[in-house]
Amino acid sequence: MSITYHENNNTGFIEFDQKDSKVNLLSAEILKELAAALEEARRKPHLKALVIASKKKDVFIAGADIKEIEGITQPEEGRQKAKAGQGILNKLEDLPVPTIAVIDGVALGGGCELALACQYRLATFNEKVRIGLPEVNLGIFPAFGGTYRLPRLIGLPEAMTMILTGKPVDAKKALRLGLVDRLAPQNGLDRSLNEFIEDILKGRIISNKYARRKARGLPAFLETSFLGQWLIFRRSVQSVLKNTKGFYPAPLQAIAVIKKNFYLDRTKGLEAEARGFGELATTAISKNLIHVFYISEQCRKLTVEGVSPARIEKCGVLGAGVMGGGIAQLLSYSDIWVRLKDINYDALALGVRSAAKLYRDAVKKRRMKPHEAVVKMDKITTTLDYSGFTNADIVIEAVVENMEVKRKVFRELSAAVGPQTILATNTSALSVTEMAKETKDPAKVIGLHFFNPVHKMPLVEIITTAHTSKETLASTLTLVKRLGKTPIVVKDSCGFVVNRILLGYINEAGRLLEEGLSIVAVDKIMTDFGMPMGPFTLTDEVGLDVGSKVLHILEKGLGERFKPVDIFEKVCARGFLGKKSGKGFYLYQGQHVPNPAVTAGTKPGDGAASDNEEALRRMLYLMINEAARCLEEGIVDAPGAIDVGMIFGTGFPAFHGGLLRYADTIGLAPIVAELNRLRDKFQAERFRPAAYLMKLQDEKKKFYQ
């Protein structure tokens, strides 16, 4: 049994402790056990209260069983599953005695909904407490009563935010919202629980859970008037469309369901919720987002078997530019001491200012308090020499992308640090193996490729050489996960994975521009597909000089197919470097429009230019082909690593499931046929299908088997 029931002093306790699992999940089987425990409690007239708790460390209930959601194939099946869960939580809500959820850790999805069905909620000060409804990230919405109960408990505006973003809240914010009724220390929790029950029984807490929160001023007006409620729903739709561009149906359908069931009784409201859930659970988008969840979780749980990682508490960062400052801030935010080095005070000041600005922004957005920002900022110290590096657990190099400079840096580092220090490079394309040759112990050298901006981009490529030790990899993996990033492990190779796949796509966009398609047209083709920005907007964000430099590295290492197209070279030579120079493919001074100087003097295409559909296939299929080469060369060991890299490193639309999941959906045979057609049409070897792609096609397999 995963659920046990016992009594103590006329208080019933239902405790979750799912067998053979680190977390508790509300699977169909667990829900049946819960129903039986609730029935047992209902038959006990002497009970004065019922407590629901977890015996798992740092976990209340992590949510429903995603595998069961993934297996739903018909809308009616989804509706029935939702109705079953709703019925059991209704029994909990309807018990005649006070019911209390004790939350000492994660309470997400169905776990949050179970807590909402209780009359009271007691959470701890445990920093692991996270309460929320993340279902939209799986292409669905809460269906065990979450859309009905949460708006009534914490108010319509806050509930809409939680449901539509899927972002959980910590214990302090949960208390502020009225999502929990009281916070208690972990130590002495039993005593705090007894005091809480005593206060309930003596009427010191309002018994109606929907009446405890008191809204005032404008929030009160918005929540209690039809006009205010209409405005909230309208603005919610506008916000969702702005953020998702309409590609994700779940948030929009969640709004429609809440807008309906907010004015209905529980029976009719939950029926609307169940019906909407059934419709969403069968969509291809939901299946793709569940796939993304699985592969990203696999990356987040990467470990090195048989190796104990070293604890990293002190870090050196070499190079105080935008990247170095961003890395230093990220480390200090995770309570790691940072020694930031550069060659002059002006450079150090730039890095410190970059880190300080990120902390100021966090305070401004109320993500942390001013004194917390000061404490973390104080963990960054600066130096012009290598003092303080000897005892560093890891040093991350983030100097200019030049191999000779990096070789020199690694020679110096090798002489300056202790034998325990890991030496990591933040290079985006250069050989980590070559840098390792300059060190005393190549086993301690690894690549650690952060993406810009460091504090926002969730991906880190970890690059291993033939000499990188398991201990070095294990410690680096642990660090990346501690920083809250998603790692993919990549073998050392030119451009690694993300930039190698991305730059071929960017280069093809340049060819389309040369052939006569406009800057705006090419960008629109890709944003209509679902990319967050088009290739030329992205190039301006990164910097044309950076992109051109990486393309030359790829051309040298991988051949002619990565030779930068002429338009990139010309634009870069004229100083149009993108946003940082005020001009790139677009103008950034005043009105945001295409830069007329970029295409001045060029002639319209001669007929070879693609239509929009062919242009889309050219850019996408080149990426798929390059990804196949990466698998063929063993640079990554699974297609999931590539899809995680492209989604979290480039913004490839998650609703497509990732680049290679998208390829499987299209079918490899049509992709191979189109690559061959393009190769013949343009007499271009870059379209030659990779041997790995041909092999999969011949064997009638997919990337994901």
C-alpha positions as CSV (number, residue, x, y, z in Angstrom):
1,M,0.0,0.0,0.0
2,S,1.2,3.5,-0.8
3,I,-1.4,5.2,1.5
4,T,-1.8,4.4,5.1
5,Y,-4.5,5.5,7.6
6,H,-4.0,5.8,11.3
7,E,-5.4,7.8,14.3
8,N,-3.9,9.7,17.1
9,N,-5.9,11.5,19.8
10,N,-9.1,11.4,17.6
11,T,-7.3,12.9,14.7
12,G,-7.1,10.8,11.5
13,F,-3.9,10.8,9.4
14,I,-3.7,9.8,5.7
15,E,-0.1,9.5,4.8
16,F,1.3,9.1,1.2
17,D,4.5,7.0,0.7
18,Q,4.5,5.6,-2.8
19,K,6.4,2.4,-3.1
20,D,9.5,2.2,-5.2
21,S,9.4,5.9,-6.0
22,K,11.2,9.0,-4.8
23,V,8.0,11.0,-5.2
24,N,4.2,10.5,-4.6
25,L,2.1,10.6,-7.8
26,L,-1.7,10.6,-8.1
27,S,-2.0,7.6,-10.4
28,A,-5.3,5.8,-10.9
29,E,-4.2,3.2,-8.4
30,I,-3.2,5.7,-5.8
31,L,-6.5,7.5,-6.2
32,K,-8.3,4.3,-5.5
33,E,-6.3,3.9,-2.3
34,L,-7.1,7.5,-1.4
35,A,-10.8,6.9,-1.9
36,A,-10.7,3.9,0.4
37,A,-8.8,5.8,3.1
38,L,-11.3,8.7,2.8
39,E,-14.2,6.2,3.2
40,E,-12.6,4.8,6.3
41,A,-12.3,8.2,7.8
42,R,-15.9,9.1,6.9
43,R,-17.1,6.1,9.0
44,K,-15.3,7.4,12.1
45,P,-17.8,9.7,13.9
46,H,-15.4,10.4,16.7
47,L,-12.8,12.1,14.5
48,K,-12.2,15.8,15.2
49,A,-9.9,16.4,12.2
50,L,-8.3,14.6,9.3
51,V,-4.7,15.4,8.3
52,I,-3.2,14.5,4.9
53,A,0.6,14.4,4.8
54,S,3.6,12.7,3.0
55,K,6.4,10.6,4.4
56,K,8.6,11.5,1.4
57,K,11.4,14.0,2.1
58,D,10.7,17.4,0.5
59,V,7.7,16.1,-1.4
60,F,3.9,16.3,-0.7
61,I,2.6,15.0,-4.0
62,A,4.4,15.8,-7.3
63,G,1.4,15.6,-9.5
64,A,-0.6,13.1,-11.6
65,D,1.0,10.2,-13.4
66,I,2.1,11.7,-16.7
67,K,2.3,8.3,-18.3
68,E,-1.4,7.9,-17.8
69,I,-2.1,11.2,-19.4
70,E,0.2,10.3,-22.3
71,G,-1.9,7.2,-22.9
72,I,-5.2,9.0,-23.4
73,T,-6.3,8.6,-27.0
74,Q,-9.9,9.7,-27.0
75,P,-11.5,12.9,-25.5
76,E,-14.1,10.8,-23.7
77,E,-11.4,8.7,-22.1
78,G,-9.7,11.9,-20.8
79,R,-13.1,13.3,-19.6
80,Q,-13.7,10.1,-17.6
81,K,-10.3,10.1,-16.0
82,A,-10.7,13.7,-14.9
83,K,-14.2,12.9,-13.6
84,A,-12.8,10.0,-11.6
85,G,-10.2,12.2,-9.9
86,Q,-12.7,15.0,-9.3
87,G,-15.1,12.6,-7.7
88,I,-12.5,11.4,-5.1
89,L,-11.4,15.0,-4.3
90,N,-15.0,16.0,-3.9
91,K,-15.3,13.3,-1.3
92,L,-12.4,14.9,0.5
93,E,-13.9,18.3,0.3
94,D,-17.3,17.1,1.6
95,L,-16.0,15.3,4.7
96,P,-17.9,16.6,7.8
97,V,-14.6,17.1,9.8
98,P,-11.9,19.7,9.2
99,T,-9.4,18.5,6.7
100,I,-5.8,19.7,6.7
101,A,-3.1,19.3,4.0
102,V,0.4,19.5,5.6
103,I,2.8,20.6,2.8
104,D,6.5,20.1,3.5
105,G,7.8,20.1,0.0
106,V,6.6,19.9,-3.6
107,A,2.8,20.1,-4.2
108,L,2.3,20.3,-7.9
109,G,-0.5,19.5,-10.3
110,G,-2.8,16.9,-8.7
111,G,-0.9,17.4,-5.4
112,C,-1.9,21.1,-5.4
113,E,-5.4,20.2,-6.4
114,L,-5.7,17.7,-3.5
115,A,-4.5,20.4,-1.1
116,L,-7.1,22.8,-2.6
117,A,-9.9,20.3,-1.8
118,C,-8.9,20.3,1.9
119,Q,-10.5,22.9,4.1
120,Y,-7.1,24.1,5.5
121,R,-3.5,24.0,4.4
122,L,-0.4,24.2,6.6
123,A,3.0,24.6,4.9
124,T,6.5,24.6,6.3
125,F,9.3,27.1,5.9
126,N,11.2,24.4,3.9
127,E,12.8,26.1,1.0
128,K,11.8,23.1,-1.1
129,V,8.1,24.0,-0.8
130,R,6.7,24.7,-4.3
131,I,3.0,24.8,-4.8
132,G,1.5,25.2,-8.3
133,L,-0.4,23.9,-11.3
134,P,2.2,23.4,-14.1
135,E,-0.2,21.4,-16.4
136,V,-0.1,24.0,-19.3
137,N,3.6,22.9,-19.8
138,L,2.1,19.6,-20.9
139,G,-0.4,21.0,-23.2
140,I,-3.4,20.5,-20.8
141,F,-4.8,22.3,-17.7
142,P,-5.7,21.2,-14.2
143,A,-8.6,18.8,-14.3
144,F,-9.0,17.5,-10.6
145,G,-10.9,20.7,-9.7
146,G,-8.0,23.2,-10.0
147,T,-9.6,25.6,-12.4
148,Y,-12.7,25.7,-10.2
149,R,-11.2,25.9,-6.7
150,L,-8.1,28.0,-7.1
151,P,-9.8,31.2,-8.4
152,R,-12.3,31.0,-5.5
153,L,-9.5,30.6,-3.0
154,I,-6.9,33.2,-4.0
155,G,-8.8,35.4,-6.3
156,L,-9.2,35.4,-10.1
157,P,-6.1,37.5,-11.1
158,E,-3.6,35.5,-9.1
159,A,-5.2,32.2,-10.0
160,M,-5.1,33.0,-13.7
161,T,-1.5,33.8,-13.4
162,M,-0.6,30.6,-11.7
163,I,-2.7,28.4,-14.1
164,L,-1.7,30.2,-17.3
165,T,2.1,30.4,-16.6
166,G,2.4,27.1,-14.8
167,K,4.9,28.7,-12.4
168,P,4.7,27.4,-8.8
169,V,5.1,29.7,-5.8
170,D,7.2,29.2,-2.7
171,A,5.8,29.0,0.9
172,K,6.0,32.7,1.7
173,K,4.2,33.7,-1.5
174,A,1.6,30.9,-1.0
175,L,0.9,32.4,2.5
176,R,0.6,35.9,1.0
177,L,-1.8,34.7,-1.7
178,G,-4.0,32.8,0.8
179,L,-3.0,29.5,-0.9
180,V,-1.9,28.3,2.6
181,D,-3.3,29.3,5.9
182,R,-0.1,29.2,8.1
183,L,3.6,28.5,7.9
184,A,5.4,26.3,10.5
185,P,9.0,25.3,11.1
186,Q,10.1,21.8,10.1
187,N,11.5,21.2,13.5
188,G,8.6,20.7,15.9
189,L,6.1,20.3,13.0
190,D,3.9,17.9,15.1
191,R,3.6,20.6,17.8
192,S,2.7,23.3,15.3
193,L,0.2,21.0,13.7
194,N,-1.5,20.3,17.0
195,E,-1.7,24.1,17.7
196,F,-3.2,24.6,14.2
197,I,-5.8,22.0,14.8
198,E,-6.6,23.5,18.2
199,D,-7.1,26.9,16.6
200,I,-9.4,25.4,14.0
201,L,-11.5,23.6,16.6
202,K,-11.8,26.7,18.8
203,G,-13.0,28.8,15.8
204,R,-9.9,31.0,15.6
205,I,-9.7,30.4,11.8
206,I,-12.7,31.1,9.6
207,S,-14.2,27.8,8.6
208,N,-15.1,28.8,5.0
209,K,-11.8,28.5,3.1
210,Y,-13.1,30.8,0.4
211,A,-13.8,33.6,2.8
212,R,-10.4,33.9,4.6
213,R,-8.7,36.0,2.0
214,K,-9.8,39.7,2.1
215,A,-9.2,41.6,-1.1
216,R,-9.2,45.4,-1.0
217,G,-9.1,48.3,-3.4
218,L,-8.8,47.7,-7.1
219,P,-8.3,43.9,-6.8
220,A,-11.6,43.7,-4.8
221,F,-13.4,45.6,-7.5
222,L,-12.0,43.5,-10.3
223,E,-12.9,40.2,-8.5
224,T,-16.4,41.2,-7.5
225,S,-17.8,43.0,-10.5
226,F,-18.8,41.6,-13.8
227,L,-17.0,44.4,-15.6
228,G,-13.8,43.7,-13.6
229,Q,-14.0,40.0,-14.2
230,W,-14.6,40.6,-18.0
231,L,-11.5,42.8,-18.0
232,I,-9.4,40.1,-16.2
233,F,-10.4,37.5,-18.8
234,R,-9.8,39.8,-21.7
235,R,-6.3,40.8,-20.5
236,S,-5.5,37.2,-19.9
237,V,-6.3,36.3,-23.5
238,Q,-4.2,39.2,-24.7
239,S,-1.3,38.2,-22.5
240,V,-1.4,34.6,-23.6
241,L,-1.6,35.5,-27.3
242,K,1.4,37.8,-26.9
243,N,3.5,35.2,-25.1
244,T,2.5,32.1,-27.1
245,K,1.4,33.7,-30.5
246,G,-1.5,31.3,-30.3
247,F,0.6,28.2,-30.9
248,Y,-0.4,26.6,-27.6
249,P,-4.1,25.9,-27.1
250,A,-4.1,24.9,-23.5
251,P,-3.8,28.4,-21.9
252,L,-6.6,29.8,-24.1
253,Q,-8.8,26.8,-23.4
254,A,-8.1,27.2,-19.7
255,I,-9.3,30.8,-19.8
256,A,-12.5,29.7,-21.6
257,V,-13.1,27.0,-19.0
258,I,-12.5,29.3,-16.0
259,K,-14.6,32.0,-17.6
260,K,-17.4,29.4,-17.7
261,N,-17.1,27.5,-14.5
262,F,-16.5,30.7,-12.4
263,Y,-20.2,31.3,-12.6
264,L,-21.4,27.7,-12.2
265,D,-22.0,25.4,-9.3
266,R,-19.4,22.7,-8.5
267,T,-21.1,19.9,-10.5
268,K,-21.5,21.9,-13.7
269,G,-18.1,23.7,-13.3
270,L,-16.2,20.5,-12.9
271,E,-18.0,19.0,-15.8
272,A,-16.8,21.9,-18.0
273,E,-13.3,21.3,-16.7
274,A,-13.3,17.6,-17.4
275,R,-14.7,18.0,-20.9
276,G,-12.0,20.6,-21.8
277,F,-9.3,18.4,-20.4
278,G,-10.4,15.5,-22.5
279,E,-10.2,17.6,-25.7
280,L,-6.7,18.8,-24.9
281,A,-5.2,15.6,-23.7
282,T,-5.6,13.9,-27.1
283,T,-3.9,16.7,-29.1
284,A,-0.5,16.2,-30.9
285,I,0.7,19.3,-29.1
286,S,0.1,17.7,-25.7
287,K,1.8,14.5,-26.7
288,N,4.8,16.6,-28.0
289,L,5.1,18.6,-24.8
290,I,4.9,15.4,-22.7
291,H,7.8,14.1,-24.9
292,V,9.8,17.3,-24.2
293,F,9.1,16.8,-20.5
294,Y,10.5,13.3,-20.6
295,I,13.7,14.1,-22.5
296,S,14.4,17.3,-20.5
297,E,14.0,15.3,-17.2
298,Q,16.4,12.7,-18.5
299,C,19.0,15.5,-19.0
300,R,18.3,17.0,-15.6
301,K,18.8,13.6,-14.0
302,L,22.1,12.8,-15.7
303,T,24.7,11.3,-13.4
304,V,28.0,9.4,-13.7
305,E,27.6,6.0,-12.2
306,G,30.1,4.9,-9.6
307,V,31.5,8.4,-9.0
308,S,31.0,10.8,-6.2
309,P,31.0,14.4,-7.4
310,A,33.1,17.0,-5.6
311,R,31.2,19.8,-3.9
312,I,31.9,23.1,-5.6
313,E,31.9,26.1,-3.2
314,K,34.6,28.4,-4.7
315,C,34.9,29.3,-8.3
316,G,37.2,31.5,-10.4
317,V,35.9,33.2,-13.5
318,L,38.4,34.5,-16.0
319,G,37.1,37.3,-18.2
320,A,34.8,39.9,-16.9
321,G,32.8,40.7,-20.0
322,V,29.1,40.3,-20.4
323,M,29.4,36.5,-20.3
324,G,31.9,36.5,-17.4
325,G,29.8,38.9,-15.4
326,G,26.7,36.8,-16.1
327,I,28.4,33.6,-15.0
328,A,29.7,35.2,-11.9
329,Q,26.2,36.5,-10.9
330,L,24.7,33.0,-11.6
331,L,27.3,31.3,-9.4
332,S,26.9,33.8,-6.5
333,Y,23.1,33.5,-6.7
334,S,23.6,29.8,-5.9
335,D,25.8,30.8,-2.9
336,I,29.1,29.9,-4.6
337,W,32.1,32.3,-3.8
338,V,33.4,33.8,-7.0
339,R,36.8,35.3,-7.8
340,L,36.5,37.4,-11.0
341,K,39.7,38.1,-12.9
342,D,40.5,40.4,-15.9
343,I,43.5,42.4,-17.2
344,N,42.4,45.9,-16.0
345,Y,40.1,47.6,-13.7
346,D,37.8,48.9,-16.4
347,A,37.1,45.3,-17.5
348,L,36.5,44.2,-14.0
349,A,34.1,47.1,-13.4
350,L,32.1,46.0,-16.5
351,G,31.7,42.5,-15.1
352,V,30.7,43.8,-11.6
353,R,28.2,46.2,-13.1
354,S,26.7,43.4,-15.2
355,A,26.2,41.2,-12.1
356,A,24.9,44.1,-10.0
357,K,22.3,45.1,-12.6
358,L,20.9,41.5,-12.6
359,Y,20.5,41.7,-8.8
360,R,18.9,45.1,-9.0
361,D,16.4,43.8,-11.6
362,A,15.6,40.8,-9.4
363,V,14.9,43.2,-6.5
364,K,12.8,45.4,-8.7
365,K,10.7,42.5,-9.8
366,R,10.4,41.3,-6.2
367,R,12.1,38.0,-6.8
368,M,14.4,38.8,-3.9
369,K,14.8,41.3,-1.1
370,P,17.4,44.1,-1.1
371,H,19.5,42.6,1.7
372,E,19.4,39.1,0.0
373,A,20.8,40.7,-3.2
374,V,23.6,42.5,-1.2
375,V,24.6,39.2,0.6
376,K,24.9,37.3,-2.7
377,M,26.6,40.2,-4.6
378,D,29.2,40.3,-1.8
379,K,30.2,36.7,-2.8
380,I,31.9,38.2,-5.9
381,T,35.4,39.5,-5.4
382,T,37.8,40.8,-8.1
383,T,41.5,40.5,-9.0
384,L,44.0,41.4,-11.7
385,D,46.2,38.4,-11.0
386,Y,45.6,34.8,-10.0
387,S,45.5,35.4,-6.3
388,G,42.7,33.3,-4.8
389,F,42.7,30.8,-7.7
390,T,44.8,28.2,-6.0
391,N,42.0,27.0,-3.8
392,A,39.2,27.2,-6.4
393,D,37.2,24.1,-6.9
394,I,36.6,25.1,-10.6
395,V,37.7,28.0,-12.9
396,I,35.5,29.0,-15.8
397,E,37.3,30.8,-18.6
398,A,35.2,33.3,-20.6
399,V,37.8,35.3,-22.5
400,V,37.7,36.2,-26.2
401,E,36.9,33.4,-28.7
402,N,40.5,33.1,-30.0
403,M,42.4,29.8,-29.8
404,E,45.8,31.4,-29.2
405,V,44.5,33.5,-26.4
406,K,42.7,30.6,-24.8
407,R,45.8,28.4,-25.0
408,K,47.8,31.1,-23.2
409,V,45.1,31.4,-20.6
410,F,45.1,27.6,-19.9
411,R,48.9,27.5,-19.6
412,E,48.7,30.2,-17.0
413,L,45.7,28.6,-15.2
414,S,47.4,25.2,-15.1
415,A,50.3,26.8,-13.2
416,A,48.2,28.9,-10.9
417,V,45.5,26.5,-9.6
418,G,45.7,23.5,-7.3
419,P,45.6,19.8,-8.4
420,Q,41.9,19.6,-7.4
421,T,40.7,22.5,-9.6
422,I,38.6,21.8,-12.6
423,L,39.4,24.0,-15.6
424,A,36.4,24.8,-17.8
425,T,36.1,26.8,-21.0
426,N,33.0,28.7,-22.0
427,T,33.9,28.5,-25.7
428,S,31.1,28.2,-28.2
429,A,32.9,26.4,-30.9
430,L,36.7,25.9,-30.3
431,S,38.4,22.7,-29.5
432,V,38.5,21.9,-25.8
433,T,41.1,19.2,-26.5
434,E,43.5,21.7,-27.9
435,M,43.2,23.9,-24.8
436,A,43.6,20.8,-22.5
437,K,47.0,20.1,-24.2
438,E,48.3,23.2,-22.5
439,T,47.6,21.9,-19.0
440,K,49.4,19.6,-16.6
441,D,46.3,17.4,-16.1
442,P,44.0,17.2,-19.2
443,A,41.7,15.0,-17.1
444,K,40.6,18.1,-15.2
445,V,39.6,20.0,-18.4
446,I,36.0,20.3,-19.6
447,G,33.9,22.6,-21.7
448,L,31.1,24.5,-20.0
449,H,29.2,26.4,-22.7
450,F,26.6,28.8,-21.3
451,F,24.3,30.6,-23.6
452,N,23.7,34.4,-23.6
453,P,22.0,35.9,-21.6
454,V,23.3,33.5,-18.9
455,H,20.6,34.2,-16.3
456,K,17.8,33.5,-18.8
457,M,19.0,30.7,-21.1
458,P,18.3,27.3,-19.4
459,L,20.8,25.2,-21.4
460,V,24.4,24.4,-20.8
461,E,26.5,22.2,-23.1
462,I,29.0,20.2,-21.2
463,I,31.8,19.2,-23.5
464,T,34.1,16.3,-22.7
465,T,37.4,15.4,-24.4
466,A,38.9,11.9,-24.6
467,H,40.9,12.8,-21.5
468,T,38.2,14.3,-19.3
469,S,37.8,12.1,-16.2
470,K,34.5,10.7,-14.9
471,E,35.1,12.7,-11.7
472,T,35.4,15.9,-13.6
473,L,32.3,15.2,-15.5
474,A,30.3,14.2,-12.4
475,S,31.3,17.3,-10.5
476,T,30.5,19.6,-13.5
477,L,27.1,18.0,-14.0
478,T,26.3,18.5,-10.3
479,L,27.3,22.2,-10.5
480,V,25.2,22.8,-13.6
481,K,22.1,21.3,-12.0
482,R,22.8,23.3,-8.8
483,L,22.7,26.4,-10.9
484,G,19.2,25.4,-12.1
485,K,20.3,24.8,-15.7
486,T,19.5,21.8,-18.0
487,P,22.7,20.1,-19.2
488,I,23.5,18.1,-22.3
489,V,26.7,16.2,-22.5
490,V,28.6,16.5,-25.8
491,K,31.8,15.1,-27.1
492,D,34.4,17.6,-28.1
493,S,33.9,18.5,-31.8
494,C,33.8,21.6,-33.9
495,G,30.9,23.8,-32.9
496,F,29.6,21.0,-30.6
497,V,25.9,20.5,-31.2
498,V,23.7,23.6,-30.8
499,N,25.9,26.1,-32.8
500,R,26.7,23.5,-35.4
501,I,23.0,22.9,-36.2
502,L,22.0,26.5,-35.7
503,L,24.7,28.1,-37.9
504,G,23.8,26.0,-40.9
505,Y,20.3,27.3,-40.6
506,I,21.4,30.9,-40.3
507,N,23.7,30.5,-43.3
508,E,20.8,29.2,-45.4
509,A,18.7,32.2,-44.4
510,G,21.5,34.3,-45.8
511,R,21.3,32.4,-49.1
512,L,17.6,33.0,-49.3
513,L,18.2,36.7,-48.8
514,E,20.8,36.7,-51.6
515,E,18.3,34.9,-53.9
516,G,15.7,37.6,-53.5
517,L,13.6,36.9,-50.4
518,S,13.4,39.9,-48.1
519,I,14.7,40.0,-44.5
520,V,11.2,40.4,-43.1
521,A,9.9,37.5,-45.3
522,V,12.5,35.1,-44.2
523,D,12.1,36.0,-40.5
524,K,8.3,35.7,-40.8
525,I,8.6,32.2,-42.4
526,M,10.3,31.0,-39.2
527,T,8.2,32.8,-36.7
528,D,5.1,31.5,-38.4
529,F,6.6,28.0,-37.9
530,G,6.9,28.8,-34.2
531,M,10.5,30.1,-33.7
532,P,10.6,32.9,-31.1
533,M,12.4,35.1,-33.6
534,G,13.6,34.8,-37.2
535,P,17.2,34.1,-38.2
536,F,18.1,37.7,-39.0
537,T,16.6,39.0,-35.8
538,L,18.5,36.3,-33.9
539,T,21.7,37.2,-35.7
540,D,21.3,40.8,-34.7
541,E,20.8,39.7,-31.1
542,V,23.9,37.6,-31.0
543,G,26.1,39.9,-33.1
544,L,27.1,39.5,-36.7
545,D,30.8,39.5,-35.8
546,V,30.2,36.6,-33.4
547,G,28.2,34.6,-35.9
548,S,30.7,35.2,-38.7
549,K,33.6,34.1,-36.5
550,V,31.8,30.9,-35.5
551,L,30.9,30.2,-39.1
552,H,34.6,30.5,-40.1
553,I,35.5,28.1,-37.3
554,L,32.9,25.6,-38.6
555,E,34.1,26.0,-42.2
556,K,37.7,25.3,-41.1
557,G,36.6,22.3,-39.1
558,L,33.7,20.8,-41.1
559,G,34.1,22.0,-44.6
560,E,32.6,24.1,-47.4
561,R,28.9,23.8,-46.3
562,F,29.6,26.2,-43.5
563,K,31.4,28.9,-45.6
564,P,29.7,32.2,-44.6
565,V,27.5,33.6,-47.4
566,D,28.7,36.8,-49.0
567,I,26.0,38.9,-47.5
568,F,27.1,38.1,-44.0
569,E,30.7,39.1,-44.8
570,K,29.7,42.3,-46.5
571,V,27.3,43.4,-43.7
572,C,29.9,42.6,-41.0
573,A,32.6,44.5,-42.9
574,R,30.5,47.6,-43.0
575,G,30.2,47.6,-39.2
576,F,26.6,46.5,-39.1
577,L,27.0,44.1,-36.1
578,G,23.4,44.0,-34.9
579,K,21.8,45.5,-31.8
580,K,25.1,46.3,-30.1
581,S,26.1,48.7,-32.9
582,G,22.6,50.0,-33.5
583,K,22.5,48.6,-36.9
584,G,22.5,45.1,-38.3
585,F,19.9,43.5,-40.6
586,Y,17.5,45.8,-38.8
587,L,17.9,49.3,-37.5
588,Y,17.7,49.8,-33.7
589,Q,17.8,53.6,-33.5
590,G,14.2,54.8,-33.4
591,Q,11.9,52.7,-35.5
592,H,12.6,49.0,-35.7
593,V,12.8,48.4,-39.5
594,P,15.0,46.5,-41.9
595,N,18.3,48.1,-42.7
596,P,18.0,49.4,-46.3
597,A,21.8,49.5,-46.6
598,V,22.0,45.7,-46.2
599,T,20.3,44.9,-49.5
600,A,21.2,48.1,-51.4
601,G,22.6,47.3,-54.8
602,T,21.4,43.7,-54.8
603,K,19.1,42.5,-57.5
604,P,15.9,40.5,-57.2
605,G,16.2,36.8,-57.4
606,D,16.7,35.2,-60.9
607,G,14.0,32.5,-60.5
608,A,16.1,30.2,-58.3
609,A,14.7,31.7,-55.2
610,S,12.4,29.5,-53.2
611,D,8.8,30.0,-52.4
612,N,8.0,30.2,-48.7
613,E,7.2,26.5,-48.3
614,E,10.5,25.5,-50.0
615,A,12.4,28.1,-48.0
616,L,11.0,26.7,-44.8
617,R,12.1,23.2,-45.8
618,R,15.5,24.3,-46.8
619,M,16.2,25.8,-43.4
620,L,14.6,23.1,-41.4
621,Y,15.8,20.1,-43.3
622,L,19.4,21.3,-43.2
623,M,19.2,21.4,-39.4
624,I,17.7,17.9,-39.4
625,N,20.5,16.7,-41.7
626,E,23.2,18.2,-39.5
627,A,21.6,16.7,-36.4
628,A,21.8,13.3,-38.1
629,R,25.5,13.8,-38.7
630,C,26.0,14.7,-35.0
631,L,24.4,11.3,-34.1
632,E,26.4,9.5,-36.8
633,E,29.6,10.9,-35.4
634,G,28.6,10.0,-31.8
635,I,28.8,13.6,-30.6
636,V,25.7,12.9,-28.5
637,D,24.4,9.5,-27.6
638,A,20.6,10.1,-28.2
639,P,18.3,12.2,-30.2
640,G,16.8,13.6,-27.0
641,A,20.0,15.5,-26.3
642,I,19.7,17.3,-29.6
643,D,16.1,18.1,-29.1
644,V,16.7,19.5,-25.6
645,G,19.7,21.5,-26.9
646,M,17.6,23.0,-29.7
647,I,14.6,23.8,-27.6
648,F,16.4,25.3,-24.6
649,G,19.4,26.7,-26.5
650,T,17.7,28.2,-29.6
651,G,14.0,28.3,-28.8
652,F,13.0,25.6,-31.3
653,P,9.2,25.4,-30.7
654,A,8.5,22.9,-28.0
655,F,5.0,22.3,-29.3
656,H,6.7,20.5,-32.3
657,G,8.4,18.2,-29.7
658,G,11.9,19.2,-30.8
659,L,13.8,19.1,-34.1
660,L,14.1,15.3,-34.5
661,R,10.6,14.6,-33.0
662,Y,9.3,17.0,-35.8
663,A,11.4,15.0,-38.3
664,D,9.8,11.8,-37.2
665,T,6.3,13.4,-37.6
666,I,7.1,14.5,-41.1
667,G,8.6,11.1,-42.0
668,L,12.3,10.5,-42.9
669,A,11.5,9.3,-46.4
670,P,10.0,12.6,-47.5
671,I,12.8,14.5,-45.9
672,V,15.5,12.4,-47.7
673,A,13.6,12.8,-51.0
674,E,13.4,16.6,-50.5
675,L,17.1,16.9,-49.6
676,N,18.0,15.0,-52.8
677,R,15.7,17.2,-54.9
678,L,17.2,20.4,-53.4
679,R,20.7,19.0,-54.0
680,D,19.9,18.5,-57.7
681,K,18.1,21.8,-58.0
682,F,20.9,23.9,-56.5
683,Q,23.8,21.6,-57.3
684,A,24.7,21.9,-53.7
685,E,26.4,19.2,-51.6
686,R,25.2,20.7,-48.4
687,F,21.8,19.0,-49.1
688,R,23.3,15.6,-49.5
689,P,21.5,13.4,-47.0
690,A,23.6,12.2,-44.1
691,A,24.5,8.5,-44.1
692,Y,22.7,8.1,-40.7
693,L,19.6,9.6,-42.2
694,M,19.8,7.3,-45.1
695,K,20.3,4.3,-42.8
696,L,17.2,5.1,-40.8
697,Q,15.2,5.5,-43.9
698,D,16.4,2.2,-45.4
699,E,15.6,0.4,-42.2
700,K,12.2,2.1,-42.0
701,K,13.1,3.5,-38.5
702,K,12.7,6.9,-36.9
703,F,15.1,8.9,-34.7
704,Y,12.9,7.9,-31.7
705,Q,12.3,4.2,-31.8
